Amino acid sequence: MSQLHPAEKIIAGMDSILKYDKAVFIEKLKLGDMPSDTARCDLEQLFGMTAYLREMPIDGLVEKDRATLD
């Protein structure tokens, strides 16, 4: 089994975060399952930063590193 490149691990982690529906977490805040103000802010930042970073050309890092191994 080959090891994943660190950038591929990061991409997989971001994809796993972004697969969740942020609205479900916000609904739990409304129901009182989680402390609302701090948690809402943290969730908004987490999803926002993850979505922003996922748009970055991280895939190119993997290809660049692989090209140097040839």
ZAMARGU-4260 file (C-alpha; in steps of 0.2 Angstrom, whole numbers, plus 5000, padded with zeros to 4 digits):
<rodrens>
0) 5000/5000/5000 | 5007/5017/4995 | 5008/5031/5007 | 4997/5046/5004 | 5007/5062/5000
5) 5004/5075/5014 | 4995/5087/5003 | 4983/5072/4998 | 4980/5069/5017 | 4975/5088/5019
10) 4964/5087/5004 | 4955/5072/5010 | 4953/5080/5027 | 4946/5096/5020 | 4934/5085/5009
15) 4928/5076/5024 | 4924/5092/5033 | 4915/5100/5018 | 4904/5084/5016 | 4894/5089/5032
20) 4880/5101/5030 | 4884/5116/5040 | 4865/5119/5042 | 4863/5103/5053 | 4876/5110/5065
25) 4867/5127/5066 | 4850/5118/5069 | 4858/5109/5084 | 4864/5126/5090 | 4846/5132/5089
30) 4840/5117/5098 | 4852/5120/5113 | 4862/5104/5110 | 4878/5115/5109 | 4883/5132/5116
35) 4877/5144/5103 | 4887/5160/5101 | 4905/5153/5103 | 4901/5137/5093 | 4892/5146/5079
40) 4906/5157/5077 | 4919/5143/5077 | 4908/5132/5065 | 4906/5147/5053 | 4925/5150/5053
45) 4929/5131/5051 | 4918/5129/5036 | 4923/5146/5028 | 4942/5143/5030 | 4940/5125/5024
50) 4930/5130/5009 | 4942/5144/5005 | 4958/5133/5007 | 4950/5119/4997 | 4949/5131/4982
55) 4968/5133/4982 | 4978/5124/4970 | 4985/5111/4983 | 4984/5097/4970 | 4998/5105/4961
60) 5010/5102/4976 | 5007/5084/4974 | 5012/5084/4955 | 5027/5095/4958 | 5034/5084/4971
65) 5031/5068/4961 | 5039/5076/4946 | 5055/5079/4956 | 5055/5060/4960 | 5057/5055/4942
</rodrens>
